[in-house]
């Protein structure tokens, strides 16, 4: 009798392992176009892009009892030359995470967009694509990802890291409860092997963050979202906050609403607090209004926003775009944008117009 019970138990264990399933998906984006931006480093007509070009691998393994293992690796590259994006960025610039998913939610470790940066892309008319016509990389985030001393999610990271990601990070996403979800992540100080001193409130001889120092706070990012029920929610909103290693903070709220399925209206407000590293002009506020309208095989994009740094003139941007779908995976696009930006003086008291034109093709595989 005991032998029979033992045999049945072993058969059950082996059958569970045998039925565990795994899958790996290879995916990517190729985006290339012709662009021109006046009053910038790219004033001549040249090859450019609207979206990041990437090659990705993601996988899920069913471990049984509702538990899954998952991973995602994403390489970014320049399609016109084939080199790694930016020339000196990490191989897996997009993300490199591994984790577990179950009834408790999702836990992942590695490098990726912060919780708040990942959330906010759904509330921007260019869907977070980092192009000149979009708003995600500057106005929507109140300059938090711009080249300001100590700004961005990872200001003390090594050269090549982007300003909207955490390395050596831990992510947790709760399950969705009646439309609500909480997204959290925190990073370690392990990544603070930076090579350029940050003067901040110090002096050039005694900077606030010396080269190679492990000084600074533990970065964190939090966002909470609510979406109406359905595969195409009629409305959704988010609220979130983030602090980087130099204790620069970014707070943001946003919402979208669909009065009809073809029309998506968006709005967001953000505030950046540089008080920990700046003695004056330590606040930047920003707001953005946007819309997407689907008509036939195409979609129109529209946005207008402003960024208001203390003690400087405002940045103002208006953009329009159009996508024409050739298939479910391929579309042509046209972007037109005018951005009034402060001149590179400190403090900036005058501005200049940047006119941006782009025509290209975008393909997902």
C-alpha angles and dihedrals in degrees: 000000000000090000091052092051091049092050092050091049092051092047090052093051094048093046091053090053092045093054095047105116132203134188135190123199126197113205141157152155132244115193126169135157149144115271141177128186121184122220092020140093087271101058095135123077105266145151113283143149142236098206137030114272110228147169114205142183123197130173143181129198122194106225095181133249091062094301121127134184116215141180139180131193122182127187119196124205145165110253096204093059104014093231126134111278111278092003094256106045123116117280090243095042093153097055145305113200139150127185153128132273129197145125087308092061130251128317121187137173130202136049129327147114113317118256093256095043090051092049097048096058091077090062099054124088094231091047092242095301106157099233133128094256094052128083104215099090098051125359100035091052094042092244092304092134095041124105096271119139108270094359126128131053095283109029094153095048125116121275114288098031113127123239098242104056140079120220121202087023140155120216129194126183119184120221114266109267113194090327096316125114133174121209122194136174139168132188133209129236090244091100095058096103092123122161102207122071119234110220096195109149091347130077131260088257093047108024121192090238111030122204114284094004121147088214120129139069129292105266119233138177129195133181135171124198138188124194130182114244121273140066089273103037115214091217142004139173139190140195126191150154136205137189125194131206093275090052094249107151134209123193123188143175129183146161143188132204133192111207086178127010092253096054126066118184119196139188135173141175127199139181129195120202114202095168096120093061104022125066094196137019089026102154132074122182128187142175136190138192121196146166141195120200123187116208122171111312093344144065131216120214125199135174143165127184147157135212118202117194118188112262096006138087118270126262110230125189136181121181139177128187141174132204121197112196115220090176138344088279105034133058141164118228141198123194128187122180141166119199124183106206133180116256115253096264128114111264097014112224100169136039144208134213121247113198115197128197126181136172121177153125128261124198130182122197 
